[in-house]
Amino acid sequence: ADGISELHRRAADWYDREGMVREALSHAIGARDTAMAVRIVARHRTDAMNHERWQEIDHWIALFPGAIVEQEPVLALTHAWVEHIRMKLLEVEPTVTRFARRLENDELEIDAEMRRTLLGETSTVQGAIAFWSGRFDDSRAHAARALELLPLESSDVRGVAYVFRTFSEHYAGNPDAAVRILETAWNEDPGHTGSFPTRLLVTEFDLAFLPFDLPRMQRILSRMMELSRHRGLGESVDWAKYCLGRVAYLRNDLAEARELFEAVAAHRYTTHVYPAYESLLGLALVSAAEGRREDLARHTNVIAEFARESGNSYVREAARSFGAHLALLEGRTYVTPDDVKAVAYEILRHRLILTFEAEARNHSTDDV
């Protein structure tokens, strides 16, 4: 057994040096050498995150037993970033809070540099959670601390921290401060590779969108699309297409909006949930504007299905509110049976308890 484990370690070391991370992890785990496997993830996670290789990262984490992921800070926080892309912020908040506390108290056996990086990452996620909860002062404080802690090599996470640092100032009523923060970020940009500038560009777009500065928005998105494609950043391409779809919809260019939203919605299981889900909503709005009732019903069903499948509290709540939005677009201030059907699964699922016989027959609460 010791000889087999040693062969696994040698294979893991070779694959690691060749950059074949999944194979390296399989052999390290085959050798039952958890410490080696965690070190492999730690070596490669930053570059993968910087280049938006979230599916690849998710596959790495899936190789580990769940109990190990929960115990190891590098694995737990890497998994938290995958869940952040899925907008499962409330779901990961307990994990992030727990490890932030343990890192602050220096309770974990990791080197000082990794401890500082992970503290910066927990602060970034906490800033995102606070922002989406409407706690802009908390978001600003968390994001500012993250930027103090994170190394320059953590390009993607620093970009995300700048996003929430900027937005928290803007939505707290400090637009001039938001502009200054973005200027600071752009001064830092030459030291980065990967997704850092696309994070700043999508932030600039949203700030330009509020006054609907169309020429500026088009310049921003043209640059973002060029950068994203040049650097092979699939998620950033989807963000750019989603933003272009928003512009096309407001220009009443419904055919272009539909094409752009469809391109992003097609990636809804692999890209960032926010542009994917909002693109699904965009398709429904385009169908409503065109008077295509059958297409509207189809897109509404896809929205409800995605909300059910995602296991995501943000998407579920957005799906519920979208039904009300459509009713208002139709001039209704009352509920119809179709409105009830659209949210029935989400409301009733957790209130039903299956019998042992039903579970044995692989029935679900949706079947009931």
Salt bridges, closest charged atoms under 4 A:
GLU6 OE1 - ARG9 NH1 3.82
GLU6 OE2 - ARG10 NE 3.54
ASP13 OD2 - ARG17 NH1 2.29
ASP16 OD2 - ARG43 NH2 2.45
ASP16 OD1 - HIS44 NE2 2.57
ASP33 OD2 - ARG9 NE 3.08
ASP47 OD1 - HIS51 ND1 3.40
ASP47 OD2 - ARG53 NH2 3.36
GLU52 OE2 - ARG199 NH1 3.04
GLU56 OE1 - ARG53 NE 2.94
ASP58 OD2 - ARG86 NH2 2.49
GLU83 OE1 - ARG86 NH1 2.60
GLU83 OE2 - LYS88 NZ 3.96
GLU104 OE2 - ARG145 NH1 2.65
ASP106 OD1 - ARG115 NE 3.62
GLU107 OE1 - ARG102 NE 3.55
GLU121 OE1 - ARG45 NH2 2.79
ASP137 OD1 - ARG140 NH2 2.33
ASP138 OD2 - ARG135 NH1 2.94
ASP156 OD1 - ARG199 NH2 2.69
GLU169 OE1 - ARG140 NH1 2.92
GLU169 OE2 - ARG165 NH1 2.76
GLU188 OE2 - ARG158 NE 2.72
GLU188 OE2 - HIS192 NE2 2.70
ASP206 OD1 - ARG246 NH1 3.07
GLU235 OE2 - ARG199 NH2 3.49
ASP238 OD1 - HIS267 ND1 3.05
ASP253 OD2 - ARG251 NH2 3.41
GLU256 OE1 - ARG251 NH2 3.16
GLU290 OE2 - ARG258 NH2 2.30
GLU290 OE1 - ARG292 NE 2.76
ASP295 OD2 - ARG292 NH1 3.73
ASP295 OD1 - ARG298 NH2 3.31
GLU317 OE2 - ARG320 NH1 2.50
GLU330 OE2 - ARG293 NH1 3.00
GLU330 OE1 - ARG332 NE 3.02
ASP339 OD2 - ARG332 NH1 2.89
GLU346 OE1 - ARG316 NE 3.72
GLU346 OE2 - ARG349 NH1 3.32
ASP366 OD1 - ARG349 NE 3.05
ASP367 OD2 - HIS363 ND1 3.92
